[in-house]
């Protein structure tokens, strides 16, 4: 999913909290191209891309697409986790070069 964010700072409005929760539950990789501050991308495991004007959007969308073409997909299946809700996860590269952009965790829905 690639989204264009309005000038809404996440966490300050009910809408921002709702979007963050939906991003955590969705399992969808989210990149947000923004004109101002917005943290939905981090909740969805993507990056925050900033534009100074709408003229920058074409270049930014191109950069997002290039990054999507150069990614690896790792799948994680937790075991022994019984508590519903959000669970933090840290993904890193050991003994190799590279940048890691990953979801900060996963959500287990209530039974």
C-alpha positions as CSV (number, residue, x, y, z in Angstrom):
1,X,0.0,0.0,0.0
2,X,1.3,3.4,-0.9
3,X,-0.5,6.3,0.8
4,X,-0.5,10.1,0.5
5,X,-0.8,11.6,3.9
6,X,-2.5,14.9,4.7
7,X,-1.1,17.2,7.3
8,X,-2.3,15.0,10.2
9,X,0.1,14.2,13.0
10,X,-0.5,10.7,14.1
11,X,-1.3,10.1,17.7
12,X,-2.8,13.5,18.2
13,X,-6.2,12.8,16.8
14,X,-8.6,9.9,17.1
15,X,-8.2,9.4,13.3
16,X,-4.5,9.1,13.7
17,X,-4.8,6.4,16.5
18,X,-7.3,4.5,14.4
19,X,-5.0,4.5,11.4
20,X,-2.1,3.3,13.5
21,X,-4.1,0.5,14.9
22,X,-5.4,-0.5,11.4
23,X,-1.8,-0.5,10.1
24,X,-0.6,-2.8,12.9
25,X,-3.5,-5.3,12.4
26,X,-3.4,-5.2,8.6
27,X,-0.2,-7.2,7.8
28,X,0.2,-4.8,4.8
29,X,3.6,-3.1,4.1
30,X,2.8,0.6,4.2
31,X,5.0,3.4,2.7
32,X,3.7,6.9,3.3
33,X,4.6,9.9,1.1
34,X,4.0,12.9,3.2
35,X,3.9,16.7,3.0
36,X,4.2,17.0,6.8
37,X,4.8,14.8,9.8
38,X,3.0,11.4,9.9
39,X,4.1,8.1,11.6
40,X,1.7,5.6,10.0
41,X,4.6,4.3,7.8
42,X,6.6,3.2,10.9
43,X,3.6,1.3,12.3
44,X,3.3,-0.6,9.0
45,X,7.0,-1.3,8.6
46,X,7.6,1.2,5.8
47,X,9.5,4.5,5.7
48,X,8.5,8.1,6.0
49,X,9.1,10.0,2.8
50,X,8.9,13.8,3.0
51,X,8.1,16.3,0.3
52,X,8.5,20.0,0.5
53,X,5.8,20.5,-2.2
54,X,3.5,18.5,-4.4
55,X,6.1,18.8,-7.2
56,X,8.3,16.4,-5.3
57,X,5.8,13.6,-5.3
58,X,6.7,12.1,-8.7
59,X,10.3,11.6,-7.6
60,X,9.3,10.3,-4.2
61,X,6.8,7.7,-5.6
62,X,9.6,6.6,-8.0
63,X,12.0,6.1,-5.0
64,X,9.3,4.1,-3.1
65,X,8.7,1.9,-6.1
66,X,12.5,1.3,-6.5
67,X,12.7,0.3,-2.8
68,X,9.8,-2.1,-3.2
69,X,11.6,-3.7,-6.2
70,X,14.7,-4.3,-4.1
71,X,13.2,-5.9,-1.0
72,X,13.3,-9.3,0.6
73,X,10.3,-10.8,2.3
74,X,10.9,-12.6,5.6
75,X,8.0,-14.5,7.3
76,X,7.8,-14.9,11.0
77,X,5.5,-17.4,12.7
78,X,5.6,-16.9,16.5
79,X,5.2,-20.0,18.7
80,X,4.0,-20.2,22.3
81,X,2.4,-16.7,22.3
82,X,-1.0,-16.8,23.9
83,X,-1.6,-13.2,24.8
84,X,-3.8,-11.3,22.3
85,X,-2.6,-7.8,21.3
86,X,0.5,-6.1,20.0
87,X,4.0,-7.9,20.3
88,X,7.2,-6.1,19.5
89,X,9.8,-7.6,17.1
90,X,13.3,-6.5,16.3
91,X,14.7,-7.4,12.9
92,X,18.4,-6.9,12.2
93,X,21.2,-8.0,9.8
94,X,24.1,-9.8,11.4
95,X,27.6,-9.9,9.8
96,X,26.3,-8.3,6.6
97,X,25.8,-4.9,5.1
98,X,22.3,-3.6,4.5
99,X,19.5,-1.5,5.7
100,X,16.5,-3.1,7.5
101,X,13.1,-1.6,7.3
102,X,10.6,-3.9,9.1
103,X,7.3,-3.8,10.9
104,X,8.0,-3.1,14.6
105,X,5.9,-6.1,15.7
106,X,2.8,-8.1,15.0
107,X,-0.8,-8.2,16.3
108,X,-2.6,-11.3,17.6
109,X,-6.4,-10.8,17.5
110,X,-8.5,-11.8,20.5
111,X,-10.1,-15.3,20.3
